[in-house]
């Protein structure tokens, strides 16, 4: 069972080093902040809200 520990922690360390290496090589150009939505996404969101509101008005409270 000792080898399982080495495989597990070796995988974790390899993953962390790989993440930092990719981050360094790409010049940290990846930004994980919320991106601005496209016009198509905004339109789809509006259509969905209108459709939900239409069903709420047609079905009544019960």
Residue pairs with C-beta under 8 A, 6 or more apart in sequence:
23 30
37 45
